[in-house]
Amino acid sequence: MGNEEKSLREMPQLLPIEERISTFKEVNLGFTEEQVKKEASRCLQCPKAYCMAGCPANVKIPKFINAIRQGNYKRAIEIICETNSLPAVTGRVCQVEMQCEKACILGRKGIPVSIGLLERFVADIALKRGWKRFACDAFNGKRVAVVGSGPAGLTVAGDLIKLGYEVTVFEALHKPGGVLVYGIPEFRLPKNVVEKEIKTLEDSGVKICTNFCVGKSITLKEIFEEGYDAVFLGIGAGAPVVLDVPGVNLGGIYTANEFLVRTVLMKAYLFPKYDTPIDFGKKVIVIGGGNTAVDSARVAVRMGVEEVKIAYRRSVEDMPARREEILRANEEGVKILQLVNPVRFIGDENNHVIKVELVKNQLTYIDETGRSVPVPIEGSNFYVEGDMVILAIGQKANRVFTQTVPQLKLDKEGYIIVDYEAKTSLERVWAGGDIIRGSATVIQAIGDGKRAAASINKTLMSNNI
């Protein structure tokens, strides 16, 4: 990509590196209004909107960009919110480079329109000015329970409240938002943005009950007995995958789930103000290559750790994390060890990790994901010092809820099986997000929520349940 091509696309304002590595302030500051006008003017307004086809939420992208070009930001956010109830969130964390922007016609010979940052700009204006983003129909007499307040659950709530349903969201944690509040750091997604997005849903009539674990506090059967007509399960996956290698139980080794919940949600970095201490040590090694791994590494940097490394089994080009986040991590001093696998964790006399034994990999055949399969190179083992290790290698289905409903059909990994309309094997029960996919992106979860909400509405209205 040459400098001439780069100049065609507006570049967002960024927090200076020296400031961002010592604070949890948002790094990407977005566009100025002048930049928004310039970037919106690049849109070709294609009659056939390939960008829309690349968006799981089916946002009417050319239409909202045209409203921006006309200076009508209020109309722009209304258009977005016809299909997306969380635009200030998706405008920040959506993997646009793999979805709408990848499908943009301009990307075929140049650089696609910066769709995500345009969406974020008008969403932030709407939140700041308190604009009502969509109208709600009169109550239609139907009640829907949503289990889990992550992006899938909030989308179901938003889509159904517009149609006149009474919607109650049950959240097991003390704050609503799911992965948006416990899994994504402030520097990428400020929590006040999530809180404002959720408040717009509450102001529209959505009821949210926190500290309420369905399966424990109340059963699925009891929800229906209380008069709900349908249930959506957006309970996430939640159970971390742990490596089966020697030394994995040593002190100083955390799963990314625990690490991020304690730092992002419980604010361990503010100890002793918040009573959840973590000993970060001096050298941190993160195992994994997704957004969770990169987020964990960047959190460690902000804790003043001397050296932060990411160990990934494939090449940097194959890392599933967003390109932007990998770039920011590099800017902030994170080193990436590519083509390596951990084979052993080594501890000191106090059973605390002090180093990791790694083996080098070589890439072989292409698998079903379109990436080369890494295979260890015999005799290539080496050691890297690290007094804290974060395992960010994925998650699996959490069976806390599903084991309470034995009639619910699951696959062999414990994920809920659904049809193309997100229906489960149980009557009037739908599901979406991580609990049906494994690891879903925020926008994929939103897409699941939209599909489920449409199906719930069709089922309840057509059958007059």
C-alpha positions in Angstrom: 0.0 0.0 0.0 1.7 3.2 -1.2 1.6 6.6 0.5 -0.7 7.9 -2.3 -3.3 5.2 -1.6 -3.0 5.8 2.2 -3.8 9.5 1.7 -7.2 8.6 0.1 -8.5 7.3 3.4 -8.9 9.4 6.5 -6.8 8.2 9.4 -8.4 8.3 12.9 -7.0 10.4 15.8 -4.9 8.3 18.2 -3.9 8.8 21.8 -0.1 9.3 21.9 1.9 6.1 22.6 3.6 7.6 25.7 0.3 8.4 27.2 -1.6 5.2 26.3 0.9 2.7 27.8 0.3 4.1 31.2 -3.5 4.6 31.1 -6.7 2.7 30.2 -8.0 5.7 28.2 -9.4 4.9 24.7 -6.6 4.7 22.1 -8.6 5.2 18.9 -10.2 8.6 19.2 -12.1 8.3 15.9 -12.7 11.0 13.3 -13.2 14.7 13.6 -16.4 16.1 11.8 -14.2 17.4 9.0 -12.7 13.9 8.5 -16.2 12.3 8.6 -17.4 14.5 5.8 -14.3 13.7 3.7 -14.5 10.0 4.3 -18.2 9.8 3.6 -17.7 11.6 0.3 -15.5 8.6 -0.8 -18.6 6.2 -0.8 -19.6 5.4 -4.3 -23.3 4.8 -3.3 -23.3 1.5 -5.2 -26.7 0.4 -6.5 -25.8 -3.1 -5.4 -24.5 -2.7 -1.9 -21.9 -5.4 -1.4 -20.9 -3.8 1.9 -24.4 -4.6 3.3 -24.0 -8.2 2.3 -20.8 -8.3 4.4 -22.6 -7.0 7.5 -24.2 -9.7 9.7 -26.5 -7.0 11.1 -27.5 -6.0 7.6 -27.0 -2.3 8.3 -28.1 -0.1 5.4 -24.6 1.3 4.9 -24.9 3.4 1.7 -28.1 4.9 3.1 -26.6 6.0 6.4 -23.4 7.3 4.8 -25.6 9.3 2.4 -27.3 10.9 5.4 -23.9 11.8 6.8 -23.0 13.4 3.4 -26.1 15.5 3.7 -25.1 16.5 7.3 -28.2 14.8 8.7 -26.5 12.8 11.5 -29.9 12.2 13.3 -31.2 10.5 10.2 -28.0 8.5 9.9 -28.3 7.0 13.4 -32.0 6.2 12.8 -31.0 4.3 9.7 -28.3 2.4 11.5 -30.6 1.6 14.5 -33.2 0.1 12.2 -31.0 -3.1 12.3 -28.3 -2.5 14.9 -29.1 -1.6 18.5 -25.4 -1.2 19.6 -23.8 1.1 17.0 -21.3 2.8 19.4 -20.1 -0.6 20.3 -19.9 -2.1 16.8 -18.3 1.1 15.5 -15.4 0.4 17.8 -14.9 -3.4 18.0 -16.5 -4.9 14.9 -14.0 -6.7 12.6 -15.0 -4.5 9.7 -11.9 -5.4 7.7 -13.2 -9.0 7.5 -16.8 -8.0 6.8 -18.4 -4.8 5.4 -15.1 -3.1 4.5 -13.8 -6.2 2.9 -16.8 -6.2 0.6 -16.5 -2.5 -0.2 -16.0 -2.0 -4.0 -13.3 0.6 -3.4 -11.2 -2.1 -1.7 -10.8 -4.0 -5.0 -8.4 -1.5 -6.4 -7.7 0.8 -3.5 -8.8 1.3 0.1 -12.4 0.7 1.3 -14.5 3.3 3.0 -13.9 3.5 6.8 -17.5 2.3 7.5 -16.9 1.4 11.2 -15.5 4.8 12.1 -18.4 6.6 10.3 -20.9 4.5 12.3 -19.1 5.3 15.5 -19.1 9.0 14.8 -22.9 9.3 14.4 -23.5 6.8 17.3 -21.4 8.9 19.7 -23.2 12.1 18.6 -26.5 10.4 19.3 -25.5 9.3 22.8 -24.1 12.7 23.6 -27.2 14.5 22.5 -29.6 12.0 23.9 -31.4 11.4 20.6 -34.2 8.8 20.6 -32.8 6.3 18.1 -35.9 4.3 17.3 -39.7 4.2 18.0 -41.4 1.4 19.9 -44.8 0.0 19.0 -47.6 -0.2 21.6 -47.3 -3.3 23.9 -48.6 -6.3 22.0 -49.3 -8.5 25.0 -46.3 -10.8 24.6 -43.5 -11.3 27.0 -40.0 -12.5 26.2 -37.2 -13.5 28.6 -33.6 -13.0 27.4 -30.9 -15.0 29.3 -27.6 -13.2 29.1 -26.9 -9.5 28.4 -24.1 -9.9 25.9 -24.4 -8.5 22.3 -26.7 -11.3 21.2 -29.1 -10.9 24.1 -29.1 -7.1 23.9 -29.9 -7.3 20.2 -32.9 -9.6 20.8 -34.1 -7.2 23.5 -33.6 -4.1 21.2 -35.3 -5.7 18.2 -38.3 -7.0 20.1 -38.9 -3.9 22.3 -39.3 -2.0 19.0 -42.1 -4.4 18.1 -44.0 -3.9 21.3 -42.9 -6.9 23.3 -42.3 -6.8 27.0 -38.6 -7.8 27.4 -36.7 -8.8 30.5 -33.0 -9.6 30.4 -31.5 -11.8 33.1 -27.8 -11.4 33.8 -25.7 -13.5 36.1 -23.1 -10.9 36.8 -23.5 -7.6 38.7 -23.2 -5.5 35.5 -25.0 -6.0 32.2 -23.1 -6.2 28.9 -21.5 -9.7 28.9 -18.2 -9.8 27.1 -18.6 -6.1 26.3 -17.9 -5.3 30.0 -15.8 -8.2 31.2 -13.8 -9.2 28.1 -12.8 -6.0 26.2 -10.5 -3.5 27.9 -11.4 0.2 28.4 -8.7 1.3 25.9 -10.6 -0.5 23.1 -14.2 -0.1 24.3 -14.9 2.4 27.2 -17.3 1.0 29.7 -19.3 4.3 29.8 -20.1 3.7 26.1 -21.5 0.3 26.8 -23.5 1.7 29.8 -25.0 4.4 27.6 -25.9 1.9 24.9 -27.6 -0.3 27.5 -29.4 2.7 29.0 -30.9 3.6 25.6 -32.5 0.1 25.7 -33.7 0.5 29.2 -35.2 3.9 28.4 -37.1 2.2 25.6 -38.6 -0.3 28.1 -36.2 -3.2 28.3 -36.0 -4.5 31.9 -32.6 -5.8 33.1 -32.2 -8.0 36.2 -28.5 -8.5 37.3 -27.1 -11.0 39.8 -29.7 -13.4 38.4 -28.4 -16.8 37.3 -31.0 -18.7 35.2 -30.6 -22.4 36.1 -29.8 -21.5 39.7 -31.9 -18.4 40.7 -34.8 -19.6 38.5 -35.3 -22.6 36.1 -36.3 -22.4 32.5 -39.5 -24.1 33.4 -40.2 -21.5 36.0 -39.7 -18.7 33.5 -42.5 -20.0 31.3 -44.6 -20.5 34.4 -44.2 -16.8 35.2 -45.9 -16.0 31.9 -43.2 -15.5 29.4 -44.0 -16.6 25.9 -40.5 -17.2 24.6 -36.9 -17.4 25.9 -33.7 -16.5 24.2 -30.4 -18.0 25.4 -27.4 -15.7 24.9 -25.4 -17.3 27.8 -22.0 -17.2 26.1 -19.4 -20.0 26.3 -17.4 -18.8 29.2 -15.4 -21.9 30.2 -11.7 -21.4 29.3 -9.6 -23.9 27.4 -6.5 -24.9 29.4 -3.3 -26.4 27.9 -2.6 -30.0 28.8 1.1 -29.6 29.3 3.4 -30.0 32.4 3.4 -27.1 34.9 0.2 -25.6 33.8 -1.0 -25.4 37.4 2.0 -23.4 38.6 1.4 -20.1 40.4 1.4 -17.0 38.1 -0.5 -18.8 35.3 -3.9 -17.3 34.5 -6.5 -18.0 31.9 -7.4 -14.9 29.9 -11.0 -15.2 31.1 -9.9 -14.8 34.8 -7.3 -12.2 33.9 -9.6 -10.0 31.9 -12.6 -10.3 34.3 -10.3 -9.3 37.2 -8.7 -6.4 35.3 -11.5 -5.1 33.0 -14.6 -5.7 35.2 -13.2 -5.8 38.7 -10.4 -3.3 38.0 -7.5 -5.2 39.6 -5.2 -2.5 38.2 -6.6 -0.1 40.8 -5.8 -2.3 43.8 -6.2 -1.6 46.8 -9.2 0.6 45.8 -10.7 -2.5 44.3 -9.9 -5.7 46.3 -8.8 -8.0 43.5 -5.0 -8.0 43.4 -2.9 -9.5 40.7 0.9 -9.9 40.9 1.9 -8.9 37.3 5.6 -9.7 37.8 8.2 -8.3 35.4 8.0 -10.5 32.3 4.6 -11.6 30.9 4.0 -14.3 28.2 0.6 -14.5 26.5 -0.2 -17.7 24.7 -2.6 -17.2 21.8 -3.2 -15.1 18.7 -6.8 -13.7 18.9 -8.2 -10.4 20.1 -8.3 -11.8 23.7 -4.5 -12.5 23.6 -3.7 -9.1 22.2 -6.0 -7.4 24.7 -4.3 -9.3 27.6 -0.9 -8.3 26.4 -1.8 -4.6 26.1 -3.4 -4.7 29.6 0.0 -6.1 30.9 1.8 -3.2 29.2 -0.3 -0.7 31.0 0.5 -2.3 34.3 4.2 -1.4 33.9 5.5 -4.8 33.0 9.0 -4.7 31.8 8.6 -7.2 28.9 5.4 -8.5 27.3 5.5 -11.3 24.6 2.8 -13.1 22.7 3.6 -16.7 21.7 1.5 -17.8 18.7 1.6 -21.2 16.9 1.1 -19.8 13.4 2.5 -16.8 11.6 1.6 -13.2 12.5 -0.3 -13.0 9.2 -2.5 -15.9 10.4 -3.4 -14.3 13.7 -7.2 -14.0 14.1 -6.9 -10.7 16.0 -7.8 -7.5 14.3 -4.9 -6.0 12.2 -5.4 -2.6 13.9 -5.0 -4.2 17.4 -1.9 -6.1 16.4 -0.4 -2.8 15.1 -1.3 -0.9 18.3 0.3 -3.7 20.4 3.5 -3.5 18.4 3.5 0.3 18.8 3.1 -0.2 22.6 6.1 -2.6 22.8 4.6 -6.0 22.7 6.8 -8.6 21.0 5.3 -11.4 19.0 6.9 -14.8 18.9 5.4 -16.5 15.9 5.4 -20.2 14.9 5.9 -21.5 18.5 4.0 -23.8 20.9 4.5 -24.1 24.7 5.5 -27.6 25.7 6.3 -27.0 29.4 6.0 -24.4 32.2 8.9 -24.4 34.6 8.6 -23.1 38.2 10.9 -22.1 41.1 11.1 -23.6 44.6 7.8 -21.8 45.4 6.0 -23.4 42.5 5.7 -20.1 40.7 6.3 -20.0 37.0 9.7 -18.5 35.9 10.1 -19.7 32.3 8.3 -21.4 29.4 9.7 -24.0 27.2 8.7 -23.5 23.6 9.1 -25.5 20.4 9.3 -24.0 16.9 6.7 -24.9 14.3 6.7 -25.2 10.6 3.6 -24.6 8.5 2.3 -27.5 6.4 -1.0 -28.2 4.6 -4.0 -25.8 4.5 -6.8 -26.9 6.8 -10.6 -26.1 6.6 -10.0 -22.6 8.0 -7.9 -21.7 5.1 -4.7 -21.5 7.2 -1.6 -23.7 7.2 -1.4 -26.3 10.0 1.6 -25.8 12.3 3.7 -28.9 13.1 6.5 -28.9 15.7 10.1 -29.1 14.5 12.0 -31.8 16.4 14.9 -30.5 18.5 14.0 -26.8 18.1 13.0 -26.3 21.8 14.1 -23.1 23.5 13.3 -21.2 26.7 11.7 -17.8 27.4 11.7 -16.2 30.8 8.3 -15.2 32.2 7.0 -14.8 35.8 3.4 -14.5 34.6 1.6 -16.5 31.8 -1.8 -15.8 30.4 -3.5 -18.6 28.4 -5.7 -17.1 25.7 -6.3 -20.1 23.5 -10.0 -20.1 23.4 -13.1 -21.1 25.4 -15.6 -23.9 25.5 -19.2 -24.2 26.4 -20.1 -23.5 30.1 -22.6 -26.2 31.2 -23.8 -24.4 34.3 -27.1 -23.7 32.6 -27.4 -26.4 29.9 -27.0 -29.2 32.5 -30.2 -28.0 34.2 -32.1 -28.6 31.0 -31.3 -32.2 29.9 -33.9 -32.1 27.1 -31.9 -29.3 25.3 -30.0 -30.8 22.4 -26.2 -30.1 22.5 -23.4 -31.1 20.2 -20.5 -33.2 21.4 -18.7 -30.0 22.6 -21.6 -28.9 24.7 -22.8 -26.1 22.4 -26.5 -25.6 21.9 -27.8 -26.9 18.5 -30.0 -24.5 16.6 -31.7 -24.4 13.2 -31.3 -21.6 10.6 -33.8 -19.5 12.5 -31.8 -19.9 15.8 -34.5 -22.2 17.2 -33.3 -24.9 19.7 -34.8 -28.3 20.2 -37.1 -26.9 22.9 -40.4 -25.3 22.0 -40.3 -21.5 22.2 -36.6 -21.4 23.1 -34.0 -19.8 20.8 -30.2 -19.3 21.2 -27.3 -17.4 19.7 -23.8 -16.1 20.2 -20.9 -18.0 21.7 -23.1 -20.8 23.1 -24.0 -21.9 19.6 -20.8 -20.9 17.8 -17.9 -21.3 20.2 -16.1 -18.0 19.8 -18.2 -15.5 17.9 -17.3 -11.9 17.1 -19.6 -9.2 18.5 -21.2 -8.6 15.1 -21.8 -12.3 14.6 -23.5 -12.5 17.9 -25.6 -9.4 16.9 -26.5 -11.2 13.7 -27.6 -14.3 15.7 -29.7 -12.0 17.9 -31.4 -10.4 14.9 -32.2 -13.8 13.3 -33.6 -15.1 16.6 -35.7 -11.9 17.2 -37.3 -12.2 13.8 -38.1 -15.8 14.3 -39.5 -15.2 17.8 -41.8 -12.5 16.4 -42.9 -14.6 13.4 -43.6 -17.6 15.7 -45.5 -15.7 18.4 -47.5 -13.6 16.0 -48.4 -16.3 13.5 -49.3 -18.9 16.1 -51.0 -16.4 18.3 -49.2 -17.9 21.3 
